[in-house]
Amino acid sequence: MNKNGLKSVFIMTCVGSVKAIRLRMASTTDVIDLNTPHEIVSLVGTLDSEGQHIHGSFSDRTGRVIGGHVMDDHPMTVFTTVEIVLAECENVTFTREMDPASGYPELVINKKTVDDK
């Protein structure tokens, strides 16, 4: 993100397959490691200079779908190919602020000012 000067990015669409991914389910710290080929059914989220928040749904060879929060402490490994389309919101900035209610840094969207590069 920083290397390319991107600051307020979102995933428009994504298709492909992965062979390794780590997901966290809602309301728990438990994670699930998927270490077999899975099709990307859905991948959505936001990315900024402070981090990212991405959720995904993935189907195994039987068509069973599992989804959750994509963990950034474990690389998502491409199986055959991944086509991802990203877009940048040029007139706003994405930042993260700790939310005491959720306990997580949550997305804050502000209009860009003249001081924002």
NUTI-957754 format. One line per field, with one value per atom (N, C-alpha, C): atom name; x, y, z. Coordinates in steps of 0.2 Angstrom, whole numbers, plus 2048, in hexadecimal, padded with zeros to 3 digits. Example, Ala and Ser with C-alpha at 12.3 -4.5 7.8 and 13.67 -1.06 7.14 Angstrom:
<recs>
atom = (N;CA;C;N;CA;C) .
xx = (842;83E;842;840;844;840) .
yy = (7E4;7EA;7F0;7F5;7FB;800) .
zz = (827;827;827;823;824;827) .
</recs>
This chain:
<recs>
atom = (N;CA;C;N;CA;C;N;CA;C;N;CA;C;N;CA;C;N;CA;C;N;CA;C;N;CA;C;N;CA;C;N;CA;C;N;CA;C;N;CA;C;N;CA;C;N;CA;C;N;CA;C;N;CA;C;N;CA;C;N;CA;C;N;CA;C;N;CA;C;N;CA;C;N;CA;C;N;CA;C;N;CA;C;N;CA;C;N;CA;C;N;CA;C;N;CA;C;N;CA;C;N;CA;C;N;CA;C;N;CA;C;N;CA;C;N;CA;C;N;CA;C;N;CA;C;N;CA;C;N;CA;C;N;CA;C;N;CA;C;N;CA;C;N;CA;C;N;CA;C;N;CA;C;N;CA;C;N;CA;C;N;CA;C;N;CA;C;N;CA;C;N;CA;C;N;CA;C;N;CA;C;N;CA;C;N;CA;C;N;CA;C;N;CA;C;N;CA;C;N;CA;C;N;CA;C;N;CA;C;N;CA;C;N;CA;C;N;CA;C;N;CA;C;N;CA;C;N;CA;C;N;CA;C;N;CA;C;N;CA;C;N;CA;C;N;CA;C;N;CA;C;N;CA;C;N;CA;C;N;CA;C;N;CA;C;N;CA;C;N;CA;C;N;CA;C;N;CA;C;N;CA;C;N;CA;C;N;CA;C;N;CA;C;N;CA;C;N;CA;C;N;CA;C;N;CA;C;N;CA;C;N;CA;C;N;CA;C;N;CA;C;N;CA;C;N;CA;C;N;CA;C;N;CA;C;N;CA;C;N;CA;C;N;CA;C;N;CA;C;N;CA;C;N;CA;C;N;CA;C;N;CA;C;N;CA;C;N;CA;C;N;CA;C;N;CA;C;N;CA;C;N;CA;C;N;CA;C;N;CA;C;N;CA;C;N;CA;C;N;CA;C;N;CA;C;N;CA;C) .
xx = (804;800;804;809;80D;812;814;819;816;810;80C;808;809;805;7FE;7FB;7F4;7F2;7EC;7EA;7E3;7DF;7D8;7D5;7D7;7D5;7D0;7CC;7C7;7C8;7C6;7C6;7BF;7C0;7BA;7B7;7BC;7BA;7C0;7BF;7C5;7C2;7C6;7C5;7CB;7CB;7D1;7D1;7D6;7D7;7DD;7DC;7E2;7E3;7E9;7EB;7EC;7EC;7ED;7EA;7E7;7E4;7E2;7E2;7E0;7DA;7D5;7CF;7CD;7CA;7C8;7C0;7BD;7B5;7B3;7AD;7AA;7AA;7AB;7AA;7AF;7B5;7BA;7C1;7C5;7CC;7CF;7CB;7CC;7CD;7D2;7D3;7D3;7D2;7D1;7D6;7DB;7E0;7DD;7DC;7DB;7E1;7E3;7E9;7E8;7E2;7E1;7DE;7DE;7DB;7D4;7D3;7CC;7CB;7C5;7C3;7C1;7C3;7C1;7BA;7B5;7AE;7AD;7B0;7AF;7B5;7B7;7BD;7BB;7BA;7B8;7BC;7BD;7C0;7C3;7C6;7CA;7D1;7D5;7DC;7DF;7E3;7E6;7ED;7F0;7F7;7F8;7F2;7F3;7F1;7EE;7ED;7E7;7E4;7DE;7D9;7D3;7CE;7CA;7CC;7C9;7C6;7C0;7BC;7BC;7BB;7BB;7B6;7B4;7B0;7B4;7B5;7B9;7B6;7B6;7B2;7B8;7B6;7BB;7B9;7BC;7BB;7B4;7B0;7A9;7A4;7A7;7A2;7A0;7A3;7A1;7A5;7A1;7A4;7A5;7AB;7AC;7AF;7AD;7AF;7B1;7B4;7B6;7BB;7BE;7C3;7C9;7CC;7D3;7D8;7DC;7E1;7E7;7EA;7F1;7F7;7F6;7FC;7FE;7FB;7FC;7FB;800;7FF;7F9;7F5;7F1;7F5;7F5;7F9;7F5;7F7;7F4;7F5;7EF;7EF;7F1;7EC;7ED;7EE;7E9;7E9;7E5;7E6;7E1;7E1;7DB;7DA;7D7;7DA;7D7;7D7;7D1;7D0;7D0;7D4;7D4;7D2;7CF;7CE;7D0;7D1;7D3;7CE;7CC;7C7;7CC;7CC;7D1;7CF;7C9;7C7;7C6;7C8;7C7;7CD;7CE;7D3;7D0;7D3;7D1;7D7;7D4;7D9;7D5;7D8;7D6;7D6;7D1;7D1;7CE;7D1;7CF;7C8;7C3;7BC;7BC;7BB;7BA;7B4;7AF;7A9;7AB;7AF;7B0;7B7;7BB;7C2;7C7;7C5;7C9;7CA;7CF;7D0;7CB;7C7;7C1;7C3;7C0;7C1;7BE;7C1;7BF;7C0;7BB;7BC;7BB;7C0;7BF;7C1;7BE;7BF;7C7;7CA;7D1;7D1;7D7;7D8;7DE;7DF;7E5;7EC;7EC;7F2;7F3;7EE;7EE;7F2;7F7;7FA;7F7) .
yy = (7FA;800;806;807;80D;80E;808;808;80B;80A;80C;813;815;81C;81B;815;814;814;818;819;817;817;815;810;80A;805;800;7FD;7F8;7F3;7ED;7E7;7E8;7E8;7E9;7E2;7DD;7D6;7D2;7CC;7C7;7C0;7BD;7B6;7B2;7AB;7A7;7A2;79F;79A;79B;798;798;791;790;78A;78A;790;791;798;798;79E;79D;7A2;7A2;7A7;7A4;7A8;7A8;7AE;7AE;7AF;7AC;7AC;7B2;7B4;7B9;7B8;7BC;7BC;7B7;7B5;7B1;7B2;7B0;7B1;7AB;7A5;79F;7A0;79D;79E;797;797;791;791;78C;78C;788;78A;786;785;77F;77D;778;779;775;77A;778;77D;77F;785;788;78E;78E;793;799;79F;7A5;7A7;7A6;7A8;7AF;7B2;7BA;7BC;7C2;7C5;7CD;7D0;7D7;7DA;7E0;7E4;7EA;7ED;7F4;7F3;7F7;7F8;7FF;800;807;807;80C;80C;809;809;806;7FE;7FC;7F5;7F3;7ED;7EB;7E8;7E7;7E3;7E0;7D9;7D5;7CF;7CE;7C8;7C4;7BD;7B9;7B3;7B0;7AA;7A5;79F;79A;794;790;78A;784;77F;779;775;76F;76B;768;768;766;76B;771;777;77A;777;779;780;785;78C;78E;791;793;79B;79F;7A6;7A9;7AE;7B2;7B8;7BA;7C0;7BD;7BF;7BD;7C0;7BB;7BD;7BF;7C5;7C7;7C4;7C0;7BD;7B7;7B5;7AE;7B0;7AF;7B0;7AC;7B0;7AD;7AB;7A4;7A1;7A0;7A2;7A1;79A;797;790;790;792;793;79A;79E;7A5;7A9;7AF;7B4;7BA;7BC;7C3;7C7;7CD;7D1;7D8;7DB;7E2;7E7;7EC;7F0;7F7;7FB;802;807;80D;812;817;819;81F;825;829;82F;835;836;83C;83B;835;833;830;830;82C;827;821;81B;81B;81B;81A;815;813;80E;812;811;814;80E;80D;808;80A;805;806;802;806;802;7FD;7FE;7FA;7F3;7F3;7ED;7EA;7EE;7EC;7EC;7EE;7EE;7F5;7F6;7FC;7FC;801;801;806;805;809;810;816;81C;81F;822;825;82D;831;838;83B;841;844;846;846;848;850;852;859;85B;861;863;861;85F;85C;855;851;84A;84A;845;844;83F) .
zz = (800;800;800;805;806;800;7FD;7F8;7F2;7F1;7EB;7EC;7F2;7F4;7F4;7F5;7F6;7FD;7FE;805;807;802;804;7FE;7FF;7FA;7FC;7F8;7F9;7F4;7F5;7F1;7ED;7E6;7E2;7E0;7DE;7DD;7DD;7DE;7DF;7DD;7D8;7D7;7D7;7D8;7D8;7DD;7DE;7E3;7E8;7EE;7F3;7F5;7F8;7FB;802;805;80C;80E;813;816;81D;821;828;829;82C;82D;835;837;83E;83D;841;841;846;845;849;851;855;85C;85F;85D;85F;85D;861;85F;85B;85B;857;850;84D;846;843;83C;838;833;832;82D;827;821;81B;818;817;814;80E;80B;805;7FF;7F9;7F4;7F5;7F5;7F6;7F0;7ED;7E9;7ED;7EB;7EE;7EB;7F0;7EE;7EF;7F4;7F5;7F9;7F7;7FB;7FB;801;802;807;807;80C;80A;80F;80E;810;80D;80F;80F;814;815;817;818;81A;821;825;82C;82C;827;827;822;824;81F;824;821;824;81E;81E;818;81A;817;818;812;813;80D;80E;808;808;803;805;801;801;7FB;7FA;7F9;7FC;7FB;7F5;7F4;7EE;7EE;7F3;7F4;7F3;7F3;7F3;7F9;7FF;805;806;809;809;811;812;818;817;81C;81C;822;822;828;827;82C;82C;82A;824;822;826;829;82E;82A;82D;829;82C;831;834;831;82C;828;821;81C;815;812;80E;809;803;802;7FD;7F7;7F1;7EB;7E9;7E6;7E4;7DC;7D8;7D1;7CF;7D0;7CE;7D3;7D4;7D7;7D3;7D1;7CE;7D2;7D4;7D9;7D6;7D7;7D4;7DA;7DB;7E1;7DE;7E2;7E0;7E6;7E4;7E9;7E9;7EF;7F0;7F1;7EC;7EB;7F0;7F1;7F5;7FC;7FF;806;809;80F;812;817;817;81B;821;827;82D;831;837;83B;842;846;84D;851;857;85C;85E;85E;860;867;86C;873;873;86F;86F;86C;866;863;865;867;869;863;85E;858;855;851;84D;847;847;842;83D;837;831;833;831;831;82B;827;821;821;81F;81F;818;817;811;811;80B;80B;80C;80F;810;80B;80B;807;80A;810;813;812;810;80E;807;807;801;7FD) .
</recs>
